[in-house]
């Protein structure tokens, strides 16, 4: 059992180490309808979209938690559930905002535009 887990871990880590080499070596053929942008630009746009969705869902979750809190009618279990939902919605929005900031900072640093973001 331990040998099987080690093989799985080694396989995943070797793929993780080889992934940048495979990404940098890929050049798409010119006669396709694939996007012309680089892989890093596509990944950056995808991550920005995902983080936007997380932020949007966090705000929706906070509104739903507010409705749960208002309709709890003094029931302590429902109030506790609503408070937990509010807390995790706020955490989701903060994570989304931090993700956007980190992506923008890493992009500006990797492009060499400036050391500040």
Residue frames relative to the residue before (quaternion, step in Angstrom):
aa qw qx qy qz dx dy dz
X 1.0000 0.0000 0.0000 0.0000 0.00 0.00 0.00
X 0.6756 0.4875 -0.3030 0.4627 3.62 0.90 -0.88
X 0.6320 0.5318 -0.3363 0.4524 3.58 1.05 -0.73
X 0.6398 0.5262 -0.3229 0.4577 3.59 1.02 -0.77
X 0.6506 0.5028 -0.3115 0.4763 3.58 0.98 -0.82
X 0.6376 0.5208 -0.3276 0.4635 3.59 1.00 -0.79
X 0.6440 0.5175 -0.3247 0.4605 3.59 0.97 -0.81
X 0.6471 0.5117 -0.3173 0.4677 3.57 0.98 -0.82
X 0.6626 0.4987 -0.3052 0.4682 3.58 0.92 -0.89
X 0.6574 0.4994 -0.3113 0.4706 3.60 0.94 -0.82
X 0.6468 0.5191 -0.3258 0.4539 3.59 0.97 -0.77
X 0.6755 0.4893 -0.2929 0.4674 3.56 0.90 -0.92
X 0.6812 0.4813 -0.3015 0.4619 3.59 0.91 -0.86
X 0.6442 0.5022 -0.3409 0.4653 3.61 0.99 -0.67
X 0.6293 0.5099 -0.3386 0.4789 3.60 1.04 -0.66
X 0.6397 0.5275 -0.3188 0.4592 3.57 1.04 -0.75
X 0.6750 0.4772 -0.2944 0.4796 3.58 1.06 -0.69
X 0.7055 0.4562 -0.2639 0.4738 3.58 1.08 -0.65
X 0.5065 0.6850 -0.4170 0.3166 3.60 1.15 -0.41
X 0.6735 0.4775 -0.3404 0.4501 3.69 0.77 -0.78
X 0.6294 0.5285 -0.3407 0.4567 3.58 1.02 -0.72
X 0.6748 0.4866 -0.3010 0.4661 3.57 0.92 -0.86
X 0.6436 0.5194 -0.3261 0.4578 3.60 1.01 -0.74
X 0.6971 0.4723 -0.2791 0.4617 3.58 0.88 -0.91
X 0.6747 0.5057 -0.2983 0.4473 3.61 1.09 -0.62
X 0.5987 0.5973 -0.3630 0.3911 3.60 1.16 -0.41
X 0.0299 0.7521 -0.6582 0.0136 3.56 -0.98 0.89
X 0.3609 -0.7578 0.4927 0.2295 3.61 -0.51 1.08
X 0.5399 -0.6087 0.4602 0.3553 3.59 -1.09 0.60
X 0.5266 -0.6830 0.4155 0.2891 3.57 -1.05 0.72
X 0.6887 0.5001 -0.2899 0.4377 3.62 1.14 -0.39
X 0.5512 0.5951 -0.4112 0.4158 3.61 1.16 0.44
X 0.4851 -0.6463 0.4979 0.3149 3.54 -1.31 0.11
X 0.3083 0.7556 -0.5167 0.2589 3.57 1.15 0.57
X 0.5984 -0.5617 0.4043 0.4038 3.60 -1.11 0.48
X 0.4762 -0.6937 0.4739 0.2597 3.55 -1.10 0.73
X 0.5398 0.6529 -0.3955 0.3548 3.61 1.18 -0.35
X 0.5747 -0.5806 0.4440 0.3681 3.51 -1.27 0.36
X 0.6479 -0.5209 0.3805 0.4051 3.54 -1.25 0.35
X 0.6326 0.5336 -0.3432 0.4442 3.59 1.01 -0.74
X 0.6487 0.5034 -0.3280 0.4672 3.62 1.00 -0.73
X 0.6421 0.5156 -0.3242 0.4656 3.57 1.01 -0.79
X 0.6567 0.4972 -0.3058 0.4776 3.60 0.95 -0.89
X 0.6378 0.5280 -0.3288 0.4542 3.60 0.98 -0.82
X 0.6644 0.4885 -0.3053 0.4762 3.61 0.94 -0.86
X 0.6423 0.5215 -0.3216 0.4605 3.58 1.00 -0.81
X 0.6692 0.4914 -0.3031 0.4679 3.60 0.90 -0.90
X 0.6326 0.5188 -0.3349 0.4675 3.59 0.99 -0.76
X 0.6467 0.5117 -0.3157 0.4693 3.59 0.99 -0.80
X 0.6577 0.5058 -0.3093 0.4647 3.59 0.91 -0.93
X 0.6757 0.4842 -0.3029 0.4662 3.61 0.88 -0.89
X 0.6144 0.5346 -0.3448 0.4667 3.60 1.08 -0.62
X 0.6482 0.5069 -0.3101 0.4762 3.56 1.01 -0.82
X 0.6338 0.5206 -0.3354 0.4634 3.61 0.98 -0.79
X 0.6576 0.5039 -0.3089 0.4671 3.58 0.95 -0.83
X 0.6481 0.5182 -0.3098 0.4642 3.57 0.97 -0.88
X 0.6814 0.4756 -0.2863 0.4770 3.58 0.91 -0.92
X 0.6053 0.5513 -0.3523 0.4534 3.59 1.13 -0.60
X 0.6587 0.4919 -0.3034 0.4818 3.58 0.98 -0.84
X 0.6369 0.5086 -0.3243 0.4801 3.60 0.99 -0.81
X 0.6484 0.5193 -0.3127 0.4607 3.59 0.97 -0.86
X 0.6406 0.5157 -0.3264 0.4659 3.58 1.03 -0.76
X 0.6454 0.5071 -0.3258 0.4692 3.59 1.00 -0.75
X 0.6479 0.5022 -0.3182 0.4762 3.59 1.00 -0.80
X 0.6405 0.5164 -0.3286 0.4637 3.58 1.01 -0.77
X 0.6211 0.5337 -0.3350 0.4660 3.58 1.08 -0.69
X 0.6460 0.5007 -0.3163 0.4816 3.57 0.99 -0.79
X 0.6320 0.5231 -0.3316 0.4658 3.60 1.00 -0.78
X 0.6550 0.5129 -0.3101 0.4602 3.57 1.00 -0.84
X 0.6776 0.4955 -0.2938 0.4571 3.57 0.96 -0.84
X 0.7442 0.3944 -0.2219 0.4914 3.59 1.04 -0.71
X 0.4246 0.7291 -0.4569 0.2818 3.61 1.22 0.16
X 0.1903 -0.8354 0.4949 0.1449 3.60 1.22 -0.48
X 0.7460 -0.4376 0.2231 0.4497 3.58 0.93 0.90
X 0.4809 0.6512 -0.4498 0.3774 3.61 1.23 0.03
X 0.4205 -0.7558 0.4496 0.2229 3.57 -0.50 1.25
X 0.6332 0.5302 -0.3426 0.4479 3.61 1.01 -0.70
X 0.6868 0.4673 -0.2857 0.4779 3.58 0.91 -0.86
X 0.6085 0.5338 -0.3523 0.4698 3.60 1.09 -0.64
X 0.6539 0.5122 -0.3048 0.4660 3.58 0.97 -0.87
X 0.6442 0.5116 -0.3148 0.4734 3.56 1.01 -0.82
X 0.6584 0.5054 -0.3068 0.4658 3.59 0.96 -0.86
X 0.6535 0.5079 -0.3178 0.4626 3.61 0.97 -0.80
X 0.6421 0.5060 -0.3281 0.4733 3.58 1.01 -0.76
X 0.6475 0.5165 -0.3180 0.4613 3.56 0.99 -0.83
X 0.6358 0.5187 -0.3263 0.4692 3.59 1.03 -0.76
X 0.6481 0.5273 -0.3154 0.4499 3.57 0.93 -0.91
X 0.7187 0.4394 -0.2616 0.4711 3.59 0.81 -0.95
X 0.5920 0.5406 -0.3709 0.4688 3.59 1.15 -0.45
X 0.6437 0.5032 -0.3137 0.4838 3.56 1.00 -0.81
X 0.6306 0.5190 -0.3313 0.4725 3.59 0.99 -0.79
X 0.6480 0.5266 -0.3170 0.4498 3.60 0.97 -0.80
X 0.6567 0.4931 -0.3081 0.4803 3.58 0.96 -0.83
X 0.6485 0.5113 -0.3174 0.4661 3.60 0.97 -0.83
X 0.6463 0.5084 -0.3202 0.4704 3.60 0.95 -0.83
X 0.6494 0.5110 -0.3217 0.4622 3.59 0.95 -0.80
X 0.6689 0.4906 -0.3031 0.4690 3.59 0.92 -0.85
X 0.6510 0.4988 -0.3133 0.4788 3.58 0.99 -0.81
X 0.6286 0.5402 -0.3349 0.4482 3.57 1.01 -0.73
X 0.6468 0.5036 -0.3188 0.4758 3.57 0.96 -0.82
X 0.6581 0.5046 -0.3099 0.4650 3.58 0.93 -0.88
X 0.6671 0.4997 -0.3082 0.4585 3.60 0.90 -0.88
X 0.6509 0.5058 -0.3228 0.4651 3.61 0.95 -0.83
X 0.6637 0.4918 -0.3119 0.4693 3.60 0.91 -0.85
X 0.6630 0.5004 -0.3109 0.4619 3.61 0.94 -0.85
X 0.6691 0.4874 -0.3078 0.4690 3.58 0.88 -0.88
X 0.6451 0.5211 -0.3284 0.4523 3.60 0.97 -0.78
X 0.6878 0.4656 -0.3000 0.4691 3.60 0.86 -0.87
X 0.6573 0.4970 -0.3220 0.4661 3.61 1.03 -0.67
X 0.6789 0.4873 -0.2975 0.4616 3.59 0.97 -0.81
X 0.6678 0.4778 -0.3080 0.4804 3.59 1.08 -0.58
X 0.4393 -0.7251 0.4377 0.2996 3.58 1.23 -0.25
X 0.3367 0.7575 -0.5014 0.2479 3.57 1.17 0.39
X 0.7593 -0.2177 0.1648 0.5907 3.57 0.92 -0.92
X 0.5214 -0.6206 0.4784 0.3379 3.52 -1.28 0.24
X 0.6684 0.4246 -0.2862 0.5395 3.56 1.31 -0.15
X 0.2368 -0.7685 0.5733 0.1568 3.56 -1.16 0.46
